Amino acid sequence: QAQLVESGGGLVQAGGSLRLSCAASGASFSRYNMAWFRQAPGKEREFVAAISRFGSSTRYLDSVKGRFTISRDNVKNTVYLQMNSLKPEDTGVYYCAADRRAVAVALRVSEYDYWGQGTQVTVSS
C-alpha cells in the first residue's frame, strides 16, 4: 500500500507559478500510474493530470494544457506538478493519487486507489 504526501501549495498571484510535489512510500513507486486531482469549494474533485509508470504517457485537463506539466522521478519516489501562468480558477485543494492497476492512464477518481491528504493552492486575481 502506498502512502502519499503532497507539498508545495500556497498563495500566489495570477500569472505566477508553483511546483507541487508528492512523495510516495510503502511500496514500489514505479508500479503505479500517478495523477493530480483538485477540488474547489462546493465542487466535485476533478482530474488535472496523470502520468504512466515510467513517464511515457501523460494526460491533462484541457484547461491546463500548455500551463501545467506532470513529471515523476522513480528514484526519488516523487511525482511533480509544475504549474505556470496560474489563474484564479486553478484555486483548490490539490490531491496526489496512485493507480495500482496501471493498465492505462486513468482520468476518473474511482480508478485511483491511494490518495494523499491534499495541499491548498490559492491564486489571487
C-alpha positions as CSV (number, residue, x, y, z in Angstrom):
1,Q,0.0,0.0,0.0
2,A,1.3,3.4,-0.9
3,Q,1.4,6.4,1.4
4,L,1.3,9.8,-0.4
5,V,2.3,13.2,1.0
6,E,1.8,16.3,-1.0
7,S,3.7,19.6,-0.6
8,G,4.3,22.9,-2.4
9,G,1.0,24.5,-2.2
10,G,0.5,28.2,-1.3
11,L,-0.8,31.6,-2.2
12,V,0.3,33.1,-5.5
13,Q,-0.9,35.9,-7.7
14,A,-2.4,35.3,-11.1
15,G,0.3,34.6,-13.7
16,G,2.6,33.1,-11.1
17,S,3.9,29.6,-10.7
18,L,4.0,26.8,-8.2
19,R,5.5,23.4,-8.1
20,L,3.7,20.6,-6.2
21,S,5.5,17.5,-5.1
22,C,4.0,14.2,-3.9
23,A,6.3,11.8,-2.1
24,A,5.4,8.1,-2.0
25,S,6.4,5.5,0.4
26,G,5.3,2.0,1.4
27,A,5.5,0.2,-1.9
28,S,7.4,0.2,-5.2
29,F,6.6,3.6,-6.7
30,S,7.1,2.6,-10.3
31,R,4.3,0.1,-10.1
32,Y,1.7,2.9,-10.1
33,N,0.4,5.3,-12.6
34,M,0.1,8.7,-10.8
35,A,-2.2,11.6,-11.1
36,W,-3.1,15.0,-9.7
37,F,-6.7,16.0,-9.0
38,R,-8.1,19.2,-7.5
39,Q,-11.2,20.2,-5.6
40,A,-12.6,23.7,-5.4
41,P,-15.1,24.7,-2.6
42,G,-18.5,23.3,-3.4
43,K,-17.3,21.4,-6.4
44,E,-16.5,17.8,-7.2
45,R,-13.0,16.6,-7.3
46,E,-11.7,16.8,-10.9
47,F,-8.8,15.3,-12.8
48,V,-5.9,17.6,-13.6
49,A,-3.0,15.5,-14.9
50,A,-1.8,11.9,-15.0
51,I,1.4,10.1,-15.9
52,S,2.2,6.5,-16.6
53,R,4.6,4.3,-14.6
54,F,7.7,5.3,-16.4
55,G,6.6,8.7,-17.8
56,S,6.0,7.7,-21.4
57,S,2.4,8.8,-21.4
58,T,0.7,11.8,-19.9
59,R,-2.8,13.2,-19.9
60,Y,-4.1,16.7,-19.0
61,L,-7.3,18.5,-18.3
62,D,-7.9,20.7,-21.3
63,S,-7.9,23.9,-19.3
64,V,-4.4,23.3,-18.0
65,K,-2.7,22.1,-21.2
66,G,0.3,24.2,-22.0
67,R,0.4,25.6,-18.5
68,F,0.9,22.6,-16.3
69,T,3.4,19.8,-16.6
70,I,3.4,16.5,-14.7
71,S,6.6,14.5,-14.2
72,R,8.0,11.8,-12.0
73,D,11.3,10.6,-10.5
74,N,11.1,6.9,-9.8
75,V,14.4,7.1,-7.9
76,K,13.1,9.7,-5.5
77,N,9.6,8.1,-5.5
78,T,8.1,11.5,-6.2
79,V,5.6,12.9,-8.7
80,Y,5.6,16.6,-9.5
81,L,3.1,19.1,-11.0
82,Q,4.7,22.3,-12.4
83,M,2.0,24.9,-12.6
84,N,2.7,28.1,-14.6
85,S,0.5,31.0,-15.7
86,L,-1.8,30.3,-12.8
87,K,-5.4,31.6,-12.9
88,P,-7.9,32.2,-10.1
89,E,-9.9,29.3,-11.4
90,D,-7.0,27.0,-10.6
91,T,-7.7,27.6,-6.9
92,G,-8.4,24.4,-4.9
93,V,-7.0,21.6,-2.8
94,Y,-4.7,19.5,-5.0
95,Y,-4.5,15.8,-4.3
96,C,-2.0,13.2,-5.5
97,A,-3.3,9.8,-6.3
98,A,-1.9,6.4,-7.3
99,D,-3.5,3.7,-9.6
100,R,-2.2,0.3,-8.7
101,R,-3.7,-1.4,-11.8
102,A,-1.8,0.9,-14.1
103,V,-3.3,-0.6,-17.2
104,A,-3.8,2.8,-18.9
105,V,-3.6,6.4,-17.7
106,A,-6.9,6.9,-15.9
107,L,-8.9,10.1,-15.6
108,R,-11.6,9.2,-13.0
109,V,-11.5,9.5,-9.3
110,S,-12.8,5.9,-8.9
111,E,-9.9,4.5,-10.8
112,Y,-7.3,5.6,-8.2
113,D,-6.6,3.5,-5.1
114,Y,-4.4,5.7,-2.9
115,W,-4.7,9.4,-2.1
116,G,-2.7,12.0,-0.3
117,Q,-4.1,14.5,2.2
118,G,-4.1,17.4,-0.2
119,T,-2.3,20.7,-0.4
120,Q,-4.1,24.1,-0.8
121,V,-3.4,26.2,-3.9
122,T,-4.8,29.7,-3.8
123,V,-4.5,32.1,-6.8
124,S,-5.4,35.7,-6.2
125,S,-6.6,38.0,-9.0
